[in-house]
Amino acid sequence: MAIMDFFKKRNQGNEDEMSFIDHLEVLRWHLIRSILAVAIGAIIVFIFTDFFVDDIVFGPTRTDFISAQWMCRMGEAVGVGESLCFKGGDTPQFIETTMTGQFIANFTVAFIGGFVLAFPYIFWEIWKFVKPALSEKENRQASGIIFWVSILFFIGVAFGYFILMPLMVQFYFNYKLSDKITIMPTFSDYLENMTYTTVGVGLLFQLPLLILLLAKAGIVTAKILRRFRRHAFVVILIAAAIITPTTDPFSLAVVAAPLYLLFEISVALAARGEKKNAENATEEWS
C-alpha cells in the first residue's frame, strides 16, 4: 500500500498518468545510470590500481601514515602513547591463499572505489525519482539535501579511513596471544574490514538526516530522543569499544565523541523538524 501511495504522489502534476509498470521503468533507468556511474568510477580506479592499492588501501598500515603520526603524538601528550603508536618500523605484510585472490581483490577495490566516487551522483538519481512525489513545500524544505548527504558520507568515510583504520591496524597487528603465533592476514580479510570501516561508517553518518526525515514524518520526536539520551550514550560507548578494541580511554573517546555528536545533532534536527511541522500546521489553519 505504501508503495502504491508513493507512485500516486509521483503522478501528481503529470498530465499523463503513469502506470505502475511505467514507474518501474523510470526507476530502472535511474538504477542503470547509477550502475554506469559506479562502472565509470571503477574504471578510473582500475586504471590507477597501483596508486589506489599501494597508497590508499595500504595507507593506514604504514607507520608514516599522517593520522597514525598525529594519534601517536596525541597519545604521548596524554600519556597513552604506547597504545596509540605503531610498534616496530615494518609495514604489515598480507598474503593470499587462493590462486584467484588478487585478481578478485583488484575488481573489489575498483568497485568500492567506484561506489565512493559515484556516491553523490547515485543519491542524485535516487532523489530525482523520489522528488516528484513530494509537495512544493517539502521540496523547499529538502533544499540542499544532495549536498548534505554527500558531505556527511565523505566525512564518515574520512573518519573511518583516517581514524578508525589506523587504530584497528595498530591494535590487531600488535596483539599477541603467544610468541609462537605470527600474524599474516589475507589481503581479502583486510579489504573486507576496510570496506565496513569506511563505507559502512560513511552510511552510518547519514543518521542525522534519517532522524530528521523520521521527525518530519512524526515517527520520532525530540522528546523521545532526549528521554533515551543516557541509553544512547551507553550504546555508543559499547559500539566505540567494539570498533576500537584498545583499552585506554583516549582512543575510546576519539571514536565515541563523533558518534555522540551525531546523536545530539539528530536531536536538534528532530526538534527543528517538529517546529517546522507546527509552523506549517498553524499556517494551514490560519
HELIX and SHEET records of a PDB file:
HELIX    1   1 ALA A    2  ASN A   11  1                                  10    
HELIX    2   2 PHE A   20  ILE A   47  1                                  28    
HELIX    3   3 THR A   49  PHE A   51  1                                   3    
HELIX    4   4 PHE A   52  VAL A   57  3                                   6    
HELIX    5   5 GLY A   59  THR A   61  5                                   3    
HELIX    6   6 ILE A   66  ALA A   77  1                                  12    
HELIX    7   7 GLY A   81  LEU A   84  1                                   4    
HELIX    8   8 GLY A  101  VAL A  130  1                                  30    
HELIX    9   9 LYS A  131  ALA A  133  5                                   3    
HELIX   10  10 GLU A  136  GLN A  141  1                                   6    
HELIX   11  11 ILE A  145  PHE A  159  1                                  15    
HELIX   12  12 GLY A  160  LEU A  164  3                                   5    
HELIX   13  13 MET A  165  ASN A  174  1                                  10    
HELIX   14  14 PHE A  187  LEU A  204  1                                  18    
HELIX   15  15 LEU A  207  LYS A  216  1                                  10    
HELIX   16  16 ALA A  222  ARG A  227  1                                   6    
HELIX   17  17 ARG A  229  ILE A  243  1                                  15    
HELIX   18  18 PRO A  249  TRP A  285  1                                  37    
END                                                                             
